[in-house]
Amino acid sequence: MKKALLILTFMVAAITVAHAQVWIGGSVNAQLNKNLKSFTIAPDVGYCFANVPFSVACALEYQGAFTNDEGYSHSLTVSPYLRYDICDIGERFSMFVDLCSDIEVLDFHFFDVGLSPGISFNLAEHWSAEFSYGFLGYQREVGDDNAIEHKFVLDFKTATAEFGIYYNF
């Protein structure tokens, strides 16, 4: 208990010292159609480096899905990424590109690494909304028969769209 309290104290102190450089947030997604019902919860934490256009962050994504054929399934994915802020568009908008990776941690059947572009909108002094769409990169997937599939992907399906809300310290 003392260790947990000490770690929590150091985390709060680090966030306070790193004023305006740390953000927390995430996204929630749902998909409903005739054969598939799924949801995703992805909390996110990141750090913006001072005086350079780079940030580093990580999301922890939980996805649950129900299909008529296979029943319920779930996955847990760690998604670290490096963000490059391309440019500001006016006072409230900015464009970015993420060098991102998704690593499935429950059964290690999926891994990808690639680029994903996006736009950020500053809602208020500490709040922002982000939208990213698309993926260009490499994917490795292990099928049900343990066959490994390697592929290079340019993906602009609606399933790659992500919307998130963030609080910036």
Phi, psi and omega in degrees: 000320180295322179296317180297318179295320178295316179296317179298320178297316178295323179295316179296319178296318180295319178294320179295317179293323183272040183312131177066018179238350181247141174228152172229155180170215178150192182216158175228130181230152175218146178225127179230125170210188187299319186255349186220134172232120182218160176216156179222135173237124186223086173291153191218141173222141183211168180226129179260122179288141181286138173065011174225153184275032182243148174224156175232140185206171177209139176242149175243114190249124174250129180233131174242142182217145175232121175244154179295328183277316190252353182080210185270140173218161179212161177213156177232124186233135171262131185231082175283150177207155175246125183253134173247120178278111186288306182196160172266141177243097186073204182269340187248338184255149171212152178253146179215165171225135180256132166269104191238161177218145174238125181234113179284126189257346181281316181229004176053038180269355183215140175210138172215160175211135182179194183249142178220117180277159179196175179230139177245140179234122178280111182281318182207190185303316183246357186250141176217156175240143181231145176228125175234149186209126175103164179204132174232116181175200184252139175231141174235124183225137177258123182279179180298331180268017181063017174280133181266129179246124176251134179207151172259135193232136164241105192237116175236036174285161180295340179292342179273353180286135178225139178232132181219157176244137185227146173250126183256123179282000000 
